[in-house]
Amino acid sequence: MSADEDALCVVLCNAPPDKAEDIARAALEAHLCACVNIVPGVVSLYWWKGELCRDGESTLLLKTRASLVAELTRAIRAAHPYEVPEVIALPIDPDKGNPAYLDWLRAETKPPA
């Protein structure tokens, strides 16, 4: 397995509070991520179609393999009610953090094809 196939990411996604758990469960049941933290009570201000909007949301922190980000993005888009859901992947430094946790994360996600 190459270093790229073994790389890990945290994927950020904001969603309506009543949809956050459904999105998390869909990603987890497909083994596209090992863990999802749902942070409720986020207030998002953003531009949409020329208007400044304000919405209450929940932030999802999905931990996954970098090689699964494209498939995870498709799954989030399929389960998400927004026309353009936020999906941002941030790399996890393999030399920082708890090695046992990072090993667990790899074990609980689909291996690269």
C-alpha positions in Angstrom: 0.0 0.0 0.0 1.4 3.4 -1.0 1.7 6.3 1.4 -1.1 8.1 -0.6 -3.5 5.1 -0.2 -2.7 5.0 3.6 -3.1 8.8 4.0 -5.9 10.0 6.3 -8.2 13.1 6.3 -10.8 14.9 8.3 -13.7 15.9 6.1 -15.8 18.9 7.2 -19.4 19.3 6.4 -22.2 21.5 7.7 -25.8 20.4 7.6 -29.2 21.3 9.0 -29.4 19.9 12.5 -32.2 17.5 11.7 -30.2 15.9 8.8 -26.7 15.7 10.4 -27.2 12.3 12.0 -28.7 10.8 8.8 -25.7 12.0 6.8 -23.3 10.6 9.4 -25.0 7.2 9.5 -25.1 6.9 5.7 -21.3 7.5 5.6 -20.6 5.2 8.5 -22.8 2.3 7.3 -20.9 2.4 4.0 -17.6 2.3 5.9 -16.6 5.6 4.2 -15.4 6.9 7.5 -14.6 5.5 10.9 -16.0 8.2 13.1 -18.2 11.3 12.8 -18.4 14.0 15.4 -21.5 16.1 15.2 -21.1 19.6 16.7 -24.5 21.2 17.2 -25.3 24.8 17.5 -23.2 26.3 14.7 -24.3 29.5 13.2 -23.3 29.9 9.6 -23.3 33.2 7.7 -22.7 32.9 3.9 -23.5 34.3 0.5 -26.1 32.3 -1.5 -27.5 33.5 -4.8 -26.6 37.1 -4.1 -28.1 37.2 -0.6 -26.4 37.1 2.8 -27.9 34.2 4.6 -27.8 33.1 8.3 -28.6 29.5 9.3 -28.3 27.3 12.3 -26.4 24.2 11.4 -24.4 21.2 12.8 -20.8 20.6 11.8 -19.8 17.1 11.0 -16.2 16.0 11.4 -15.7 12.8 9.4 -12.5 10.9 9.8 -11.5 8.8 6.7 -8.8 7.7 4.3 -7.8 10.2 1.7 -8.5 7.6 -0.9 -12.2 7.5 0.1 -12.8 11.3 0.0 -14.3 11.3 -3.5 -16.7 8.4 -2.6 -17.5 10.0 0.7 -18.2 13.3 -1.1 -20.7 11.6 -3.4 -22.4 9.9 -0.4 -22.7 13.2 1.5 -24.1 14.9 -1.6 -26.7 12.1 -2.0 -27.9 12.4 1.6 -27.6 16.2 2.0 -30.6 18.5 1.4 -28.5 21.4 0.2 -27.9 22.1 -3.5 -24.2 22.7 -2.9 -23.2 21.1 0.5 -19.9 22.0 2.0 -17.4 19.2 1.8 -13.8 20.1 2.7 -11.0 17.5 3.3 -8.0 18.4 5.5 -5.0 16.1 5.7 -4.1 14.4 9.0 -0.3 14.5 9.7 0.7 10.8 10.0 3.5 11.8 12.4 1.2 13.6 14.8 -1.6 12.2 17.0 -2.2 8.9 18.6 -0.8 6.1 16.4 -3.3 3.6 17.8 -6.2 5.8 16.9 -4.9 6.3 13.3 -4.5 2.5 13.0 -8.1 2.1 14.2 -9.3 4.7 11.7 -7.7 2.7 8.8 -9.1 -0.6 10.1 -12.7 0.7 10.3 -12.8 2.2 6.7 -13.0 0.4 3.4 -9.5 -0.5 2.1 -8.4 1.2 -1.1 -9.7 -0.6 -4.2 
